Amino acid sequence: MDDRLWTGVRERAQESARASAAVPESPFGAIGHRFRIDPVPSPAGLVGLEAQIGVRRPRKYRLFLPTVGAGGAGPACGVSPVRREDGRWPWTGGGAEEEERACH
């Protein structure tokens, strides 16, 4: 697999944000994520995430987090963010009701 799979995604999301500002109808889900992408987690943070969940992340996700960011803009309502909170790494925004509110 090409390690450059996610190269330029952050920049394209920023460009999409600028372009959608000029269009009356935003793409589905953009109202919730507004094309924002969370910061890239630190290498130590990524090691901590895998230690907490007890499994190695899938290869594409292993490349996504340090190249694009910890979640945010993406298809539909976006990529559920994973953030270090109170010493743990919970994914946020994964509940159906929460996603529904964020998208509409």
Backbone as ProteinMPNN parsed JSONL, in Angstrom:
{"seq_chain_A": "MDDRLWTGVRERAQESARASAAVPESPFGAIGHRFRIDPVPSPAGLVGLEAQIGVRRPRKYRLFLPTVGAGGAGPACGVSPVRREDGRWPWTGGGAEEEERACH", "coords_chain_A": {"N_chain_A": [[0.839, -1.182, 0.0], [0.44, 2.242, -0.687], [2.235, 4.588, 1.109], [1.658, 7.213, 0.927], [-0.995, 7.648, 0.796], [-2.77, 9.352, 2.246], [-1.716, 11.851, 1.887], [-1.943, 15.325, 1.554], [-4.636, 15.518, 2.218], [-5.512, 17.054, 4.464], [-5.02, 19.643, 3.505], [-6.712, 19.689, 1.257], [-9.182, 19.546, 2.542], [-9.216, 22.014, 3.838], [-9.287, 23.68, 1.604], [-11.775, 22.901, 0.592], [-13.403, 23.908, 2.594], [-13.101, 26.66, 2.187], [-14.144, 26.872, -0.43], [-16.8, 25.945, -0.065], [-17.881, 27.956, 1.443], [-18.703, 29.851, -0.316], [-20.864, 28.761, -1.53], [-24.35, 28.297, -1.484], [-25.599, 25.892, -0.522], [-24.292, 23.538, 1.582], [-22.226, 20.575, 1.389], [-23.56, 17.356, 2.413], [-23.4, 16.863, 5.879], [-21.417, 18.753, 6.311], [-22.219, 20.939, 7.81], [-22.01, 20.032, 10.393], [-19.232, 19.23, 10.718], [-17.811, 21.227, 9.448], [-15.599, 21.126, 7.809], [-13.36, 21.02, 9.399], [-10.421, 19.587, 10.796], [-9.135, 17.59, 13.327], [-6.114, 18.09, 15.277], [-2.981, 16.41, 14.518], [-2.184, 13.499, 16.287], [0.423, 12.948, 18.747], [3.39, 10.887, 18.301], [3.872, 9.369, 20.642], [1.364, 9.479, 21.772], [-0.127, 7.967, 19.95], [0.974, 5.461, 20.353], [0.122, 5.093, 22.972], [-2.644, 5.011, 22.565], [-2.966, 2.582, 21.13], [-2.03, 0.855, 23.102], [-3.994, 1.162, 25.029], [-6.358, 0.22, 23.73], [-5.588, -2.304, 23.104], [-5.024, -3.519, 20.693], [-3.516, -3.476, 17.44], [-3.914, -0.749, 15.311], [-5.745, -0.682, 12.188], [-3.906, -0.676, 9.095], [-4.437, 1.479, 7.213], [-5.695, 3.321, 8.885], [-3.668, 3.689, 10.702], [-1.927, 5.148, 9.12], [-3.522, 7.338, 8.512], [-4.052, 8.849, 10.94], [-1.481, 10.11, 11.828], [-0.947, 11.564, 9.534], [-3.18, 12.975, 8.534], [-4.98, 13.679, 10.715], [-6.681, 13.569, 13.945], [-9.352, 13.121, 13.491], [-12.572, 14.431, 12.442], [-13.482, 16.402, 9.682], [-14.891, 14.656, 6.941], [-16.304, 11.941, 4.99], [-19.864, 12.178, 4.78], [-20.997, 12.693, 7.961], [-18.478, 12.995, 8.952], [-15.242, 11.968, 10.32], [-15.125, 10.154, 13.229], [-13.694, 11.645, 16.0], [-10.71, 10.846, 17.884], [-9.526, 11.487, 20.995], [-7.253, 12.385, 23.574], [-8.382, 12.199, 26.797], [-8.651, 12.764, 30.173], [-6.583, 10.9, 30.673], [-7.212, 8.784, 29.011], [-8.178, 7.395, 25.77], [-10.79, 8.096, 24.273], [-13.129, 7.592, 21.564], [-15.017, 10.102, 20.093], [-18.323, 11.276, 19.369], [-19.508, 9.05, 18.212], [-22.031, 8.018, 18.724], [-25.306, 7.308, 17.524], [-27.422, 9.188, 17.887], [-25.983, 11.481, 18.576], [-24.45, 11.842, 16.237], [-26.511, 12.333, 14.458], [-27.484, 14.818, 15.383], [-25.221, 16.4, 14.929], [-25.01, 16.401, 12.173], [-27.238, 17.647, 11.143]], "CA_chain_A": [[0.0, 0.0, 0.0], [1.168, 3.497, -0.801], [2.265, 5.341, 2.358], [1.237, 8.586, 0.646], [-2.441, 7.585, 0.603], [-3.482, 10.483, 2.866], [-0.986, 13.097, 1.645], [-2.722, 16.426, 0.999], [-6.044, 15.508, 2.628], [-5.765, 18.239, 5.318], [-5.034, 20.823, 2.643], [-7.925, 19.649, 0.441], [-10.31, 19.885, 3.424], [-9.182, 23.47, 4.019], [-9.76, 24.264, 0.346], [-13.212, 22.64, 0.535], [-14.04, 24.867, 3.497], [-13.13, 27.963, 1.498], [-15.053, 26.772, -1.576], [-18.187, 25.784, 0.373], [-18.345, 29.225, 2.005], [-19.279, 30.629, -1.416], [-21.986, 28.005, -2.085], [-25.452, 28.349, -0.515], [-25.867, 24.587, 0.077], [-23.079, 22.793, 1.928], [-22.36, 19.119, 1.246], [-24.123, 16.671, 3.579], [-22.514, 16.704, 7.03], [-20.479, 19.869, 6.47], [-22.693, 21.815, 8.884], [-21.474, 19.484, 11.64], [-17.765, 19.221, 10.838], [-17.297, 22.476, 8.86], [-14.311, 20.808, 7.169], [-12.257, 21.082, 10.375], [-9.775, 18.318, 11.112], [-8.408, 17.671, 14.592], [-4.654, 18.003, 15.132], [-2.309, 15.109, 14.431], [-1.706, 13.046, 17.597], [1.863, 12.717, 18.861], [3.751, 9.468, 18.202], [3.656, 8.731, 21.95], [-0.077, 9.348, 21.929], [-0.592, 6.855, 19.136], [1.39, 4.246, 21.072], [-0.789, 4.996, 24.112], [-3.957, 4.599, 22.054], [-2.931, 1.148, 20.859], [-1.888, 0.154, 24.381], [-5.294, 1.188, 25.696], [-7.351, -0.633, 23.075], [-5.058, -3.663, 23.108], [-4.838, -4.039, 19.337], [-2.854, -2.582, 16.491], [-4.885, -0.128, 14.408], [-5.583, -1.079, 10.786], [-2.836, 0.063, 8.413], [-4.9, 2.754, 6.657], [-5.945, 4.232, 10.008], [-2.33, 4.005, 11.24], [-1.386, 6.195, 8.251], [-4.422, 8.489, 8.554], [-3.91, 9.674, 12.15], [-0.338, 11.026, 11.85], [-0.838, 12.336, 8.302], [-4.338, 13.861, 8.385], [-5.377, 14.196, 12.018], [-7.382, 12.662, 14.841], [-10.771, 13.048, 13.163], [-13.194, 15.665, 11.984], [-14.081, 16.387, 8.35], [-14.818, 13.4, 6.215], [-17.563, 11.619, 4.325], [-21.096, 12.337, 5.562], [-20.838, 13.503, 9.177], [-17.066, 13.119, 9.29], [-14.527, 10.888, 10.983], [-15.24, 10.309, 14.682], [-12.383, 11.965, 16.567], [-10.161, 10.18, 19.06], [-8.769, 12.514, 21.728], [-6.839, 11.993, 24.93], [-9.166, 12.88, 27.823], [-8.526, 12.124, 31.486], [-5.66, 9.775, 30.609], [-7.724, 7.727, 28.14], [-8.356, 7.76, 24.371], [-12.125, 7.74, 23.767], [-13.605, 8.158, 20.306], [-16.185, 10.92, 20.391], [-19.231, 11.468, 18.246], [-19.88, 7.797, 17.573], [-23.42, 7.645, 18.98], [-26.208, 7.642, 16.416], [-28.131, 10.44, 18.168], [-25.014, 12.574, 18.499], [-24.126, 12.047, 14.829], [-27.677, 12.93, 13.835], [-27.503, 16.244, 15.751], [-24.087, 17.079, 14.297], [-25.179, 16.459, 10.716], [-28.401, 18.434, 10.701]], "C_chain_A": [[0.882, 1.242, 0.0], [1.086, 4.281, 0.509], [1.833, 6.793, 2.17], [-0.272, 8.689, 0.442], [-3.157, 8.845, 1.096], [-2.791, 11.829, 2.63], [-1.911, 14.13, 0.996], [-4.172, 16.489, 1.435], [-6.375, 16.722, 3.501], [-5.907, 19.489, 4.452], [-6.292, 20.859, 1.764], [-9.167, 19.963, 1.28], [-10.367, 21.387, 3.646], [-9.677, 24.174, 2.76], [-11.27, 24.061, 0.197], [-13.97, 23.603, 1.437], [-14.155, 26.228, 2.834], [-14.15, 27.938, 0.348], [-16.509, 26.689, -1.131], [-18.743, 27.067, 0.982], [-19.043, 30.061, 0.937], [-20.514, 29.955, -2.019], [-23.119, 27.977, -1.055], [-25.738, 27.018, 0.176], [-24.55, 23.858, 0.315], [-23.294, 21.314, 1.649], [-22.902, 18.506, 2.54], [-23.059, 16.496, 4.668], [-21.605, 17.883, 7.295], [-20.907, 20.841, 7.558], [-22.123, 21.345, 10.217], [-19.967, 19.607, 11.76], [-17.105, 20.477, 10.281], [-15.894, 22.322, 8.262], [-13.122, 20.961, 8.108], [-11.722, 19.674, 10.604], [-8.979, 18.529, 12.391], [-6.905, 17.568, 14.352], [-4.161, 16.559, 15.055], [-1.853, 14.712, 15.839], [-0.184, 12.84, 17.59], [2.163, 11.225, 18.681], [3.532, 8.734, 19.527], [2.168, 8.521, 22.21], [-0.63, 8.175, 21.153], [-0.205, 5.511, 19.757], [0.457, 4.02, 22.26], [-2.182, 4.54, 23.701], [-3.973, 3.099, 21.816], [-2.778, 0.333, 22.138], [-3.237, 0.083, 25.09], [-6.286, 0.226, 25.058], [-6.883, -2.078, 22.935], [-4.927, -4.308, 21.732], [-4.104, -3.009, 18.503], [-3.929, -2.031, 15.544], [-4.674, -0.635, 12.991], [-4.602, -0.143, 10.073], [-3.295, 1.414, 7.873], [-5.145, 3.777, 7.768], [-4.626, 4.628, 10.669], [-1.675, 5.111, 10.418], [-2.215, 7.478, 8.338], [-4.124, 9.407, 9.745], [-2.693, 10.6, 12.126], [-0.193, 11.89, 10.59], [-1.95, 13.372, 8.191], [-4.711, 14.493, 9.708], [-6.225, 13.182, 12.764], [-8.877, 12.583, 14.596], [-11.284, 14.389, 12.688], [-13.801, 15.492, 10.613], [-13.887, 15.042, 7.678], [-16.129, 13.13, 5.534], [-18.741, 11.759, 5.283], [-20.842, 13.232, 6.768], [-19.395, 13.624, 9.628], [-16.514, 11.889, 9.981], [-14.606, 11.123, 12.482], [-13.861, 10.534, 15.283], [-11.998, 11.052, 17.732], [-9.233, 11.202, 19.723], [-8.42, 12.001, 23.113], [-7.601, 12.853, 25.934], [-9.051, 12.091, 29.12], [-7.686, 10.852, 31.437], [-6.111, 8.625, 29.726], [-7.896, 8.278, 26.727], [-9.751, 7.364, 23.89], [-12.368, 8.314, 22.374], [-14.855, 8.95, 20.668], [-17.05, 11.042, 19.149], [-19.683, 10.197, 17.576], [-21.316, 7.376, 17.792], [-24.33, 8.116, 17.871], [-26.929, 8.963, 16.659], [-27.191, 11.631, 18.066], [-24.656, 12.885, 17.054], [-25.298, 12.743, 14.12], [-27.744, 14.429, 14.134], [-26.393, 16.996, 15.029], [-24.296, 17.292, 12.803], [-26.29, 17.406, 10.288], [-28.523, 19.74, 11.43]], "O_chain_A": [[1.943, 1.266, 0.623], [-0.009, 4.603, 0.97], [1.66, 7.521, 3.147], [-0.766, 9.711, -0.035], [-4.058, 9.345, 0.422], [-3.255, 12.85, 3.139], [-2.581, 13.837, 0.006], [-4.881, 17.423, 1.061], [-7.411, 17.356, 3.301], [-6.817, 20.293, 4.654], [-6.87, 21.924, 1.548], [-10.106, 20.581, 0.779], [-11.45, 21.974, 3.643], [-10.408, 25.16, 2.848], [-11.968, 24.958, -0.276], [-15.056, 24.063, 1.085], [-15.199, 26.875, 2.915], [-14.925, 28.88, 0.182], [-17.374, 27.302, -1.757], [-19.96, 27.245, 1.031], [-19.89, 30.893, 1.262], [-21.143, 30.51, -2.92], [-22.885, 27.67, 0.114], [-26.089, 27.012, 1.356], [-23.792, 23.594, -0.618], [-24.432, 20.843, 1.671], [-22.727, 19.065, 3.622], [-21.952, 16.034, 4.395], [-21.068, 18.009, 8.396], [-20.064, 21.5, 8.166], [-21.79, 22.163, 11.075], [-19.466, 20.043, 12.796], [-15.954, 20.764, 10.611], [-15.114, 23.273, 8.22], [-11.983, 21.024, 7.648], [-12.475, 18.7, 10.606], [-8.247, 19.509, 12.53], [-6.472, 17.021, 13.338], [-4.844, 15.625, 15.474], [-1.201, 15.506, 16.517], [0.411, 12.59, 16.542], [1.283, 10.389, 18.887], [3.057, 7.598, 19.532], [1.763, 7.515, 22.793], [-1.508, 7.463, 21.64], [-0.966, 4.545, 19.691], [0.049, 2.89, 22.526], [-2.823, 3.769, 24.415], [-4.896, 2.413, 22.255], [-3.335, -0.76, 22.247], [-3.579, -0.941, 25.681], [-6.981, -0.505, 25.764], [-7.688, -2.973, 22.676], [-4.737, -5.52, 21.631], [-4.08, -1.822, 18.828], [-4.758, -2.789, 15.039], [-3.553, -0.982, 12.62], [-4.491, 1.034, 10.415], [-2.595, 2.409, 8.063], [-4.839, 4.958, 7.608], [-4.475, 5.756, 11.14], [-0.94, 5.931, 10.969], [-1.67, 8.578, 8.248], [-3.962, 10.614, 9.569], [-2.853, 11.793, 12.384], [0.593, 12.838, 10.577], [-1.702, 14.514, 7.802], [-4.754, 15.718, 9.818], [-6.461, 12.075, 12.279], [-9.603, 12.027, 15.42], [-10.531, 15.353, 12.549], [-14.554, 14.545, 10.384], [-12.855, 14.388, 7.83], [-16.995, 14.005, 5.499], [-18.609, 11.481, 6.475], [-20.506, 14.406, 6.609], [-19.122, 14.308, 10.614], [-17.219, 10.904, 10.197], [-14.197, 12.18, 12.963], [-12.96, 9.715, 15.102], [-12.855, 10.557, 18.463], [-8.295, 11.71, 19.109], [-9.194, 11.278, 23.74], [-7.485, 14.078, 25.928], [-9.324, 10.891, 29.154], [-8.021, 9.852, 32.071], [-5.453, 7.585, 29.694], [-7.775, 9.483, 26.508], [-9.882, 6.381, 23.161], [-11.872, 9.391, 22.044], [-15.664, 8.494, 21.476], [-16.567, 10.924, 18.023], [-20.201, 10.251, 16.46], [-21.792, 6.464, 17.116], [-24.145, 9.208, 17.334], [-27.041, 9.78, 15.744], [-27.563, 12.675, 17.53], [-24.567, 14.053, 16.675], [-25.095, 13.628, 13.29], [-28.029, 15.225, 13.239], [-26.607, 18.116, 14.565], [-23.802, 18.268, 12.239], [-26.268, 17.913, 9.166], [-29.448, 20.509, 11.169]]}, "name": "protein", "num_of_chains": 1, "seq": "MDDRLWTGVRERAQESARASAAVPESPFGAIGHRFRIDPVPSPAGLVGLEAQIGVRRPRKYRLFLPTVGAGGAGPACGVSPVRREDGRWPWTGGGAEEEERACH"}
